[in-house]
């Protein structure tokens, strides 16, 4: 029997997905390309120049100085308010005791009246064995009634006074709470500014730190040069004043027919006509002696001695040595005494800096001052031109 040929169609060959590896490679390449493009699109921020860092750090220190003065003001106010609150609370306690005394007196009178039964005066007269005794007793009761009335008045007076003092104490406590909140906020502000400044400085390389130190030296040298120029100007003006005074004395002596002699001069020196033995010069000498003794001690914000100082803490402590009580902050110290021009500065005068009056130093003469500069630095002598001058005052 013949074998019939199969009419089945031959199987079509199934193509396998062999390009899978190629596609994966292409995908990886695309991801890599996109990643590279993303990195290129968002480059890292360029590192600031040392000059920019210096400006930023100086600004942060200045802001911290202003926050320090706010802290000092709040701290002083808090101490004063705490004293006031303590006094008021003590007063309230004393008045409460007086109220209790008045209440006890009223209670005694009430008990006596209860024991007497509250009999009407007419009935008491008719029931009395001795009419004269009644009149004597009635007069006594009249005086007792007056004392009762006085006791009532005293009680009401003490009660009203205690209520008033209690209200004052509550109000003072609320003010104290607000001031303490300001104190805490100022403290946090100072710490934040200083932390940011330290962070900026810590990121500098050794080379950048050296560059920053060089910028500081240049700034100090320029400030010192200005101080020397002021010193020469003040010396020349003092010499002119001395010559003018000597000439005036000679002319006065000729007119009177006498002689002045070699030792007749007053000798103003560089003290702008006040005289070395004047009251202000004597006080200034004590101020500067104290300030010099603090040189080398560290700046600590909020400190007023004896181991560390901030700028206004140093000036306050120094002038206290001369018997002058200055306020705690630069903002209040600038309002004390007499304003003077920079060219008329005398030793002992206070020099204030920046538009926000956040720094102060003690003028020592020759364009130089003693001050507590900033965190990380010690009390030192420096040119008054190291910072922009706001103005100067003569405290006494």
Secondary structure, 3 states (H helix, E strand, C coil): CCCCCCCCCCCCCCCCCCCHHHHHHHHHHHHHHHHHHHHHHCCCCCCCCHHHHHHHHHHHHHHHHHHHHHHHHHHHHHHHHHHHHHHHHHHHHHHHHHHHHHHHHHHHHHHHHHHHCCCCHHHHHHHCCCHHHHHHHHHHHHHHHHHHHHHHHHHHHHHHHHHHHHHHHHHHHHHHHHHHHHHHHHHHHHHHHHHHHHHHHHCCCHHHHHHHHHHHHHHHHHHHHHHHHHHHHHHHHHHHHHHHHHHHHHHHHHHHCCCCCCCCCCCCCCCCCCCCCCHHHHHHHHHHHHHHHCCCCEECCCCECCCCECHHHHHHHHHHCCCCCCCCCHHHHCCCCEEECHHHCCCCCEEEECCCCCEEEEEEECCEEEECCCCCCECEEEEHHHCCEEEEEECC
